[in-house]
C-alpha cells in the first residue's frame, strides 16, 4: 500500500484498516452514551438490537443464513467482516458479548489481571450454523442478568479496548450495545443481498 493510500487509516493487529475518524467517532460516541444513558437503558438497547438480529435470522432458510455474502463496507465494520454469513455474524456477536460479559464482571470486581479481548479470539467460524441463534439468546439473557446484578456499573477501573483504549465497565457496556447495532445493520445488509 502506498503512503498516500494509508493516509487517514490505522491498521489493527490483523492488518484490517479502520479509518481514524471512525475510531475517534466511536470513542466519543461510547463515552457520551455511557455518561448520558443509564445502564438499564443501555441494556434495553443491547437486548433490542440482539433480538432484531435474531428475528432477521430466524426468517431465513438455513442454507441462506449459512451463505457468506459480500457487502459494502460501512462505518463501524472492519473490512474483513464484509464477507460473512448471517450465522457467522451471530457467532461473532456471541464471542464478543461473552468476552465483554466476563470483562465487565472482572472490572467491577477488581480482578482484570489476565483478562484480554484479542481480535483473533472473536473472528467467527466459517461453518457457524443455526445453533448460533440459541447461543446468542442464552448469551443475551446471561449478559442481562449480570448487568442487573451489578447495578449502576460505577467502577472507575478501566481495561483497554484494542482500538478505543482504556474503557470503564459502563463504557464497555455501552460499546456492547452499539456493537450489537452495527452487526444488526450488517445482517440487514446481508439479507438484502440474499434476495
Buried (B, 14 or more C-beta within 10 A) or exposed (E): EEEEEEEEBEEBEEEBBBEEEBBEEBBEBBBEBBEEBEBEEBBBBBBBBBBBBBEBBEEBEEEBBBBBBEBEBEEBBBEBBBEBBBBBBBBBBBBBBBBBBEBBBBBBEEEBEEEEBEBEEBBBEEEBBBEBBEBBBEBBEEBBEBBEEBEEBEBEBBBEBEBBEEBBBBBBBBBBBBBBBBBBBBBBBBBEEBE
